[in-house]
Amino acid sequence: MQYYPIFLDIKDKPCVVIGGGKVAERKVLSLLDACAKVVVISPDVTPAIDRLVSKKKIKLVRRIYRQGDLKGFSLVYSASDNKAVSIKVFKEAQEEGILINVVDVPELCNFIVPSVVERGDLLIAISTSGKSPAMAKKIRKRLEQEFGMEYAVFLKIMGKVREDVLKRSKESDKNKKIFEKLVDSPLLDLIRQKRKKEID
């Protein structure tokens, strides 16, 4: 296994994106989805990034990257078209012990981003360890068809049920059986069919 699979909690963590083009925009949006505090460093940005700045959703440093810009950040994406800049960003991140992803240059990354299927609290990550993003995308599309939004509803229900059950009983074996029985029940099909009475 070349990469260790992990889900990071970056809520309120300072993250920086170097670059302001379309790829940088996608990275900014994904970081905002995870509730990170985002700073973009770039002389030029897309209209969408500009709107996020004007709404105070992110901060913008409107200039090219400089050595020392990564201090205090937990994670960095380099989405610059300039390879020399990307190499400098990678070296600084390595020295500072910061998680770094230089987009589309696996050898300048200490983490890579999987293709993701998201259904509420259900996250399915697919990775080909950087060997074939096209294959990861193909697998993601297949999984998106198999796992619909009913899984998001199911997990919301399961979260509440689990909380209630654990409050009432400390018998872990008994609780485990309850959860397994619910997972194997027709609940997912009932959610799919929107049969509220039977779901309740």
C-alpha positions as CSV (number, residue, x, y, z in Angstrom):
1,M,0.0,0.0,0.0
2,Q,1.7,3.2,-1.2
3,Y,-0.6,5.6,0.6
4,Y,-2.2,5.4,4.0
5,P,-6.0,6.1,3.7
6,I,-7.2,8.7,6.1
7,F,-10.0,11.2,6.6
8,L,-8.8,14.5,8.0
9,D,-10.8,16.9,10.2
10,I,-9.8,20.3,8.9
11,K,-12.7,22.3,10.4
12,D,-11.4,25.8,11.3
13,K,-7.9,24.8,10.3
14,P,-5.9,27.3,8.3
15,C,-5.4,26.0,4.7
16,V,-3.7,27.8,1.8
17,V,-4.2,27.5,-2.0
18,I,-1.4,28.8,-4.2
19,G,-2.9,29.9,-7.6
20,G,-6.2,31.4,-8.6
21,G,-7.3,29.5,-11.7
22,K,-10.1,26.9,-12.2
23,V,-8.2,24.1,-10.5
24,A,-7.5,26.3,-7.5
25,E,-11.2,27.3,-7.4
26,R,-12.1,23.6,-7.1
27,K,-9.7,23.1,-4.3
28,V,-11.0,26.2,-2.5
29,L,-14.5,25.0,-2.7
30,S,-13.6,21.5,-1.4
31,L,-11.8,23.0,1.6
32,L,-14.8,25.3,2.3
33,D,-17.0,22.2,2.2
34,A,-14.9,20.8,5.0
35,C,-15.2,24.1,7.0
36,A,-11.5,25.0,6.7
37,K,-10.3,28.6,6.9
38,V,-9.0,29.3,3.4
39,V,-6.4,31.8,2.1
40,V,-5.6,32.1,-1.6
41,I,-2.3,33.5,-2.7
42,S,-2.3,34.6,-6.4
43,P,-2.0,37.8,-8.4
44,D,-5.1,36.8,-10.5
45,V,-8.2,34.8,-9.5
46,T,-11.4,33.5,-11.2
47,P,-14.6,35.4,-10.8
48,A,-15.9,32.7,-8.4
49,I,-12.9,33.1,-6.1
50,D,-13.4,36.9,-6.2
51,R,-17.0,36.4,-5.1
52,L,-15.9,34.3,-2.2
53,V,-13.5,37.0,-1.2
54,S,-16.1,39.8,-1.4
55,K,-18.5,37.6,0.7
56,K,-15.6,37.2,3.3
57,K,-15.7,33.4,2.9
58,I,-12.0,33.3,2.2
59,K,-9.0,35.6,2.3
60,L,-6.9,36.6,-0.7
61,V,-3.3,37.7,-0.9
62,R,-3.1,39.2,-4.4
63,R,0.5,38.5,-5.4
64,I,2.8,35.6,-6.3
65,Y,3.9,33.1,-3.7
66,R,6.9,34.1,-1.6
67,Q,9.2,31.9,0.7
68,G,7.7,32.0,4.2
69,D,4.0,32.2,3.0
70,L,3.2,28.7,4.3
71,K,4.0,29.5,8.0
72,G,1.1,28.7,10.3
73,F,-0.9,26.6,7.7
74,S,-2.0,23.0,8.2
75,L,-2.5,22.1,4.6
76,V,-1.5,23.6,1.2
77,Y,-2.5,23.0,-2.4
78,S,-0.3,24.3,-5.1
79,A,-2.4,24.9,-8.2
80,S,0.1,27.2,-10.0
81,D,1.0,26.7,-13.6
82,N,4.5,27.7,-12.8
83,K,6.6,24.5,-12.1
84,A,9.4,26.5,-10.4
85,V,6.9,28.0,-8.0
86,S,5.4,24.5,-7.3
87,I,8.8,23.1,-6.4
88,K,9.5,26.0,-4.0
89,V,6.1,25.5,-2.4
90,F,6.8,21.8,-2.0
91,K,10.2,22.4,-0.5
92,E,8.9,24.9,2.1
93,A,6.0,22.6,3.0
94,Q,8.4,19.7,3.5
95,E,10.6,21.9,5.8
96,E,7.6,23.1,7.8
97,G,6.0,19.6,8.1
98,I,2.9,20.8,6.3
99,L,0.6,18.5,4.2
100,I,1.2,19.4,0.6
101,N,-0.5,18.5,-2.7
102,V,0.9,19.9,-5.9
103,V,-1.9,19.3,-8.3
104,D,-1.2,16.7,-11.0
105,V,2.4,16.2,-9.8
106,P,2.4,13.2,-7.5
107,E,6.1,13.3,-6.8
108,L,5.6,16.8,-5.3
109,C,2.9,15.6,-2.8
110,N,2.9,14.1,0.6
111,F,-0.8,13.4,0.2
112,I,-3.1,12.8,-2.8
113,V,-6.8,13.4,-3.1
114,P,-9.1,10.5,-3.8
115,S,-12.1,10.6,-6.1
116,V,-15.1,10.9,-3.7
117,V,-18.7,9.8,-3.6
118,E,-20.6,11.9,-1.0
119,R,-24.0,11.1,0.3
120,G,-24.5,13.2,3.4
121,D,-22.3,11.5,6.1
122,L,-21.4,8.7,3.8
123,L,-18.0,9.3,2.1
124,I,-16.6,6.7,-0.2
125,A,-13.1,7.5,-1.3
126,I,-11.5,5.9,-4.4
127,S,-7.8,6.0,-5.2
128,T,-5.6,4.4,-7.8
129,S,-2.5,5.8,-5.9
130,G,-2.1,8.4,-8.6
131,K,-1.7,5.8,-11.4
132,S,-5.0,6.4,-13.2
133,P,-7.3,9.3,-12.2
134,A,-9.5,8.3,-15.2
135,M,-10.1,4.9,-13.7
136,A,-10.9,6.4,-10.3
137,K,-13.4,8.6,-12.0
138,K,-15.0,5.7,-13.8
139,I,-15.3,3.7,-10.5
140,R,-16.8,6.8,-8.8
141,K,-19.5,7.2,-11.5
142,R,-20.5,3.5,-11.0
143,L,-20.6,3.9,-7.2
144,E,-22.7,7.1,-7.6
145,Q,-25.4,5.1,-9.3
146,E,-25.3,2.4,-6.7
147,F,-25.4,4.6,-3.6
148,G,-28.2,7.2,-3.8
149,M,-29.3,9.9,-1.4
150,E,-31.3,7.4,0.6
151,Y,-27.9,6.6,2.3
152,A,-27.7,10.1,3.6
153,V,-31.2,9.8,5.1
154,F,-30.4,6.4,6.5
155,L,-27.3,7.6,8.3
156,K,-29.1,10.6,9.8
157,I,-31.7,8.1,11.2
158,M,-28.9,5.7,12.4
159,G,-27.1,8.5,14.1
160,K,-30.1,9.4,16.2
161,V,-31.0,5.8,16.9
162,R,-27.4,5.0,17.9
163,E,-27.4,8.0,20.3
164,D,-30.7,6.9,21.9
165,V,-29.7,3.3,22.2
166,L,-26.3,4.1,23.8
167,K,-27.9,6.4,26.3
168,R,-30.4,3.7,27.4
169,S,-28.0,0.7,27.4
170,K,-24.4,-0.1,28.1
171,E,-24.7,-3.7,26.9
172,S,-22.4,-3.5,23.9
173,D,-23.3,-6.9,22.5
174,K,-27.0,-6.2,22.7
175,N,-26.5,-2.8,21.1
176,K,-24.4,-4.2,18.3
177,K,-27.2,-6.6,17.4
178,I,-29.7,-3.8,17.3
179,F,-27.5,-1.8,14.9
180,E,-26.7,-4.8,12.7
181,K,-30.5,-5.7,12.5
182,L,-31.3,-2.1,11.4
183,V,-28.5,-2.2,8.7
184,D,-30.0,-5.5,7.4
185,S,-33.6,-4.3,7.6
186,P,-35.7,-3.0,4.7
187,L,-35.1,0.6,6.0
188,L,-33.1,1.7,3.0
189,D,-35.8,0.5,0.6
190,L,-38.5,2.2,2.6
191,I,-36.5,5.5,2.4
192,R,-36.0,5.0,-1.3
193,Q,-39.8,4.6,-1.7
194,K,-40.5,7.5,0.7
195,R,-42.8,5.3,2.9
196,K,-42.7,7.6,6.0
197,K,-45.2,5.6,8.1
198,E,-43.2,2.3,7.7
199,I,-39.9,4.1,8.3
200,D,-41.1,5.5,11.6
